Amino acid sequence: LWPLWGSAKVYADVPFTDVPSDAYYRDAVAWAYDRGIVKGISEDEFGPDNPCTRAEIVTMIHRMSAAIAPSAVGLPFEDVPVDEWYSGAVAWAYKNGITCGISKDTFAPGSPVHRCEMVVLVHRWYTKTIKTD
C-alpha cells in the first residue's frame, strides 16, 4: 500500500545513543529513520521521551507521503515563517486538507500534539492522499 513500508526487516543500527538496543521501539525508530521519516533532535540523540510538536508530526506525515513540499508563501498562518524547516510540510498539509491550524491564522508549530490530534491528522492524510476506494 505505501511505498515506504517494506519488509519486516529488523534494523540493528541507529545513530542515536538514547535509543537502547533493547528498547521496545528501537526497530520502529530505525525503520522510520532509514526511510527519512524521522530525524534526531541532534546527530546522536532521538529524544524518545520528548513530546512531539505539531510541526514535527506534520513533517513526519509529509515525509511518509513522499510528496514535494510546496512553498509556504501565502499560508494563512501568521506563526509559520516561510523559511523554517517545517514550513513546506505545513504548506503541503494545509493545501491537501490535512491541517487547518488551530485557528484561521494560527498553526501553533511548537505546541505538543495530543493523541486525538495525531489521530485526526493521520486519518485526514490517509483518507485524502492514500485511500483510493
Secondary structure, 3 states (H helix, E strand, C coil): CCCCCCCCCCCCCCCCCCCCCCCCCHHHHHHHHHCCCCCCCCCCCCCCCCCCEHHHHHHHHHHHHCCCCCCCCCCCCCCCCCCCCCHHHHHHHHHCCCCCCCECCECCCCCECCHHHHHHHHHHHHHHHHCCC
